[in-house]
Structures are given as C-alpha cells and as structure tokens.
Amino acid sequence: MVFVASGSLILTSCQTANPYTGEAQRAKATTGAVVGGVLGAVVGGLAGNDSTDRRQKALLGAGIGAIAGGGIGAYMDKQEAELRRELEGSGVGISRSGNQINLIMPGDITFASGSSSVRGQFYATLTSVAKVLNKYDKTLVDITGHTDSVGQRDYNYRLSQSRANSVAGFLQSKKVNSQRFRVSGQGPDAPVANNSSAEGRQANRRVTIQLAPLT
C-alpha cells in the first residue's frame, strides 16, 4: 500500500497548551517548507497481528542488537528526554509507564476532520519523532488509531486504521525501520474520556505511539 502526502508548511513559534495537562508550553520556532513536493512511502506489512516476539526476532536477525537488561532504564530515560525536548510546545502528550514511553497525538492537530491525511502543519512534529526513533533504534513502535463513539462503528474502525497507517507511512518515509512497527486501529474501543461531552470526544480522537525496548 502506498501513502502519499503533499503540501507546504511554515511553522513559527507560538504559545500552546498541552491538551492533557492544560499547561502553557512555548512552541519552538520552526520554519520549514515543502512546496509542491510529494511525500511517498511504500508501507508493506505494517498492519496486522505481528507479535512483539516476531518483531524482536526480525530486528535481531537484521543485526540490531537488543538492550542489555541493566541498561534498559537508562536507554529509555535518554530517549524520553530527547522526545520531550524535541516535542516541546507541539501539543503531543508524553507519558511514561515503567520502560514504555507513550506519545499521544490529538486528532484535531494531527488530521483534518474526517480525514486520514496528516496535516501539513504536523509534518515538522512527526519529523522530530522520526529523528529520535532513528537515533534510538532499539525500541519497538506500536502505532494505534482511536476515534470517539460518534458515527458508524465500521467507519470509525476504518478511519482509525487509516490514520495509524498514515502516521506509520510518514515515519517510514523518514527512514524509520518498518520492521519495528505494529500498526492498528481500535476505533472507539479504548476511550480515555467520556464520550458524552465534546471535550471527552476530542480527547478520544487520537493516535498513540507506544515505545518499548528491544530485549
């Protein structure tokens, strides 16, 4: 399957609020341009039920070494610190659970309503994510799309899968090894807020990227 995105972007510094903490954040001054360009990535085998064990074996077979047990925490600490530095002011939420790092990309800043094409204004943010993932290549990358409960379930599942695929395709276009990926769409089945309010529905519309160490 081929994912293609094109457009232009110019980003400048501004004040934003973290969508999950409500804290004001200073957006980094970023200026870039993709004018009339076409971004294409052939995404093969991203979606599906490939297990963690299968991905680990594929990566080890490709010569990417696992992290030694005693060094896992420090490796993930460094990766988290760089992600926080790169994504400051982007609107992306970052959380940590043990040795897993979670990136939460709100749907309203990542995609236009009802669309699975990544917004041009979000290219710089995903490029920053790819930069860190390429530096810390000993992590598995689970990309999951989520929706609110409004509308037909089948449509929501397809939309969540398509959005996860678009994020994966962009990262792969930035040279992130797709053997690290597991890509899925959960539709409305994993809400983080109550769908009875507009704020809750907005929080549920998101793409998450979970990073776990290759061991």
Phi, psi and omega per residue, in radians:
M1 nan 2.447 -3.098
V2 -1.992 2.275 3.096
F3 -1.945 2.217 -3.102
V4 -2.208 2.324 3.063
A5 -2.327 2.559 3.088
S6 -2.551 2.861 3.102
G7 2.612 -2.903 3.123
S8 -2.365 2.695 -3.136
L9 -2.566 2.516 2.977
I10 -2.433 2.051 -3.101
L11 -1.999 2.404 3.088
T12 -2.254 2.924 -3.087
S13 -1.211 2.553 3.109
C14 -2.831 2.971 3.072
Q15 -1.632 2.276 3.090
T16 -2.267 2.943 3.077
A17 -2.065 2.376 3.050
N18 -1.082 2.224 -3.034
P19 -1.220 -0.224 -3.103
Y20 -1.895 -0.465 3.132
T21 -1.817 -0.373 -3.090
G22 1.376 0.011 -3.108
E23 -1.353 2.487 3.086
A24 -1.237 2.436 3.126
Q25 -2.308 2.572 3.112
R26 -1.619 2.072 3.109
A27 -1.257 2.401 3.095
K28 -1.234 2.529 3.090
A29 -1.242 2.022 -3.107
T30 -2.315 2.194 3.096
T31 -2.195 2.206 3.124
G32 -2.606 2.882 3.118
A33 -2.533 2.331 2.978
V34 -2.284 1.609 -2.984
V35 -1.835 2.032 3.121
G36 1.124 0.255 -3.103
G37 -1.506 2.819 3.105
V38 -2.168 2.152 3.136
L39 -1.814 2.058 -3.115
G40 -2.228 2.478 3.074
A41 -2.501 2.231 3.056
V42 -1.472 2.045 -3.070
V43 -1.898 1.883 -3.128
G44 -2.022 2.279 3.055
G45 1.221 0.392 -3.135
L46 -1.359 -0.797 -3.109
A47 -1.454 2.751 3.078
G48 2.306 -2.882 -3.018
N49 -1.965 0.496 -3.141
D50 -1.060 2.308 -3.047
S51 -1.452 2.883 3.055
T52 -1.027 -0.722 -3.129
D53 -1.085 -0.714 -3.138
R54 -1.128 -0.746 3.123
R55 -1.165 -0.709 3.118
Q56 -1.046 -0.769 -3.137
K57 -1.132 -0.685 -3.139
A58 -1.125 -0.739 -3.119
L59 -1.218 -0.723 3.103
L60 -1.118 -0.671 3.101
G61 -1.142 -0.467 3.126
A62 -1.492 0.040 3.073
G63 1.617 0.161 3.075
I64 -1.551 1.968 -3.032
G65 -1.284 2.623 3.087
A66 -1.337 2.846 3.089
I67 -1.503 2.311 3.076
A68 -1.124 2.499 -3.028
G69 -0.837 -0.810 -3.089
G70 -1.234 -0.284 -3.085
G71 -1.789 0.011 -3.057
I72 -1.092 -0.871 -3.088
G73 -1.018 -0.790 -3.127
A74 -1.141 -0.683 -3.140
Y75 -1.088 -0.798 -3.134
M76 -1.240 -0.567 3.068
D77 -1.048 -0.822 3.142
K78 -1.110 -0.733 3.133
Q79 -1.117 -0.747 3.112
E80 -1.074 -0.762 -3.119
A81 -1.074 -0.719 3.141
E82 -1.213 -0.665 3.091
L83 -1.100 -0.754 3.119
R84 -1.094 -0.669 3.138
R85 -1.212 -0.771 -3.107
E86 -1.211 -0.587 -3.011
L87 -1.764 0.166 3.119
E88 -0.986 2.234 3.095
G89 1.352 0.081 -3.086
S90 -1.451 -0.287 -3.034
G91 1.597 -0.106 3.109
V92 -1.405 2.238 3.082
G93 -1.451 2.497 3.130
I94 -2.243 2.241 3.078
S95 -2.366 2.854 -3.083
R96 -2.330 2.332 3.057
S97 -2.327 1.808 -3.064
G98 1.075 -2.144 3.122
N99 -1.760 0.346 3.067
Q100 -1.902 2.360 3.080
I101 -1.921 2.334 -3.127
N102 -2.075 2.221 3.032
L103 -1.862 2.250 -3.124
I104 -2.017 2.005 -3.095
M105 -1.852 1.816 -3.106
P106 -1.041 2.394 -3.081
G107 -1.057 -0.560 -3.042
D108 -1.261 -0.396 3.094
I109 -1.731 -0.294 -3.083
T110 -1.607 -0.620 -3.053
F111 -2.376 2.671 2.944
A112 -1.268 2.769 -3.115
S113 -1.004 2.216 3.090
G114 1.300 0.083 -3.084
S115 -1.913 2.654 3.057
S116 -1.916 0.135 3.088
S117 -1.536 2.242 3.139
V118 -1.094 2.331 3.097
R119 -1.070 2.469 3.096
G120 -1.001 -0.616 -3.132
Q121 -1.160 -0.252 -3.099
F122 -1.713 -0.074 -3.129
Y123 -0.995 -0.773 -3.084
A124 -1.084 -0.652 3.132
T125 -1.143 -0.824 3.135
L126 -1.167 -0.553 3.073
T127 -1.120 -0.659 3.076
S128 -1.136 -0.702 3.080
V129 -1.064 -0.811 -3.128
A130 -1.065 -0.683 3.128
K131 -0.997 -0.793 -3.129
V132 -1.247 -0.711 3.141
L133 -1.093 -0.639 3.114
N134 -1.215 -0.582 3.108
K135 -1.249 -0.701 -3.132
Y136 -1.875 1.372 -2.994
D137 -1.514 0.059 3.125
K138 -1.709 0.675 3.070
T139 -2.274 2.523 3.028
L140 -1.502 2.566 -2.992
V141 -2.168 1.899 3.075
D142 -1.772 2.073 -3.108
I143 -1.953 2.125 -3.031
T144 -2.301 2.281 3.072
G145 -1.662 2.537 -3.133
H146 -2.392 2.643 3.071
T147 -2.291 3.028 2.964
D148 -1.453 -3.011 -3.049
S149 -1.696 0.083 -3.116
V150 -1.367 2.370 3.085
G151 1.661 -3.099 -3.086
Q152 -1.294 2.418 -3.090
R153 -1.060 -0.751 -3.116
D154 -1.045 -0.744 3.121
Y155 -1.092 -0.774 -3.128
N156 -1.099 -0.680 3.096
Y157 -1.126 -0.788 3.141
R158 -1.103 -0.738 -3.138
L159 -1.118 -0.760 -3.125
S160 -1.131 -0.676 3.101
Q161 -1.172 -0.751 -3.127
S162 -1.106 -0.701 3.128
R163 -1.169 -0.711 3.078
A164 -1.100 -0.719 3.100
N165 -1.079 -0.685 -3.128
S166 -1.131 -0.736 3.098
V167 -1.121 -0.771 3.123
A168 -1.083 -0.743 3.139
G169 -1.092 -0.695 3.104
F170 -1.114 -0.806 -3.135
L171 -1.087 -0.698 3.117
Q172 -1.139 -0.618 3.114
S173 -1.131 -0.342 3.091
K174 -1.710 0.360 2.998
K175 1.363 0.254 3.024
V176 -1.299 2.257 -3.068
N177 -1.120 2.051 -3.083
S178 -1.211 -0.252 3.068
Q179 -1.140 -0.301 3.112
R180 -1.416 -0.250 -2.941
F181 -1.517 2.528 2.733
R182 -2.243 2.159 -3.009
V183 -2.114 2.263 -3.103
S184 -2.640 2.833 3.032
G185 -2.160 2.244 -3.118
Q186 -1.886 0.109 3.126
G187 0.922 -2.295 -3.107
P188 -1.635 0.188 -2.931
D189 -1.418 -0.128 3.141
A190 -2.296 1.110 -3.112
P191 -1.211 2.629 3.039
V192 -1.919 -0.041 -3.132
A193 -2.638 2.954 -3.123
N194 -1.335 2.228 -3.119
N195 -1.322 0.012 -3.114
S196 -1.373 -0.208 3.128
S197 -2.072 2.726 3.109
A198 -1.090 -0.672 -3.140
E199 -1.149 -0.702 3.122
G200 -1.146 -0.736 3.135
R201 -1.122 -0.681 3.116
Q202 -1.100 -0.728 3.127
A203 -1.119 -0.577 -3.106
N204 -1.327 -0.377 3.111
R205 -1.471 1.787 -2.987
R206 -2.819 2.864 2.910
V207 -2.115 2.317 3.126
T208 -1.960 2.555 3.019
I209 -2.157 2.045 3.135
Q210 -1.844 2.240 -3.132
L211 -1.936 2.249 3.136
A212 -2.311 2.563 -3.063
P213 -1.221 2.524 3.014
L214 -1.426 2.008 -3.063
T215 -2.161 nan nan
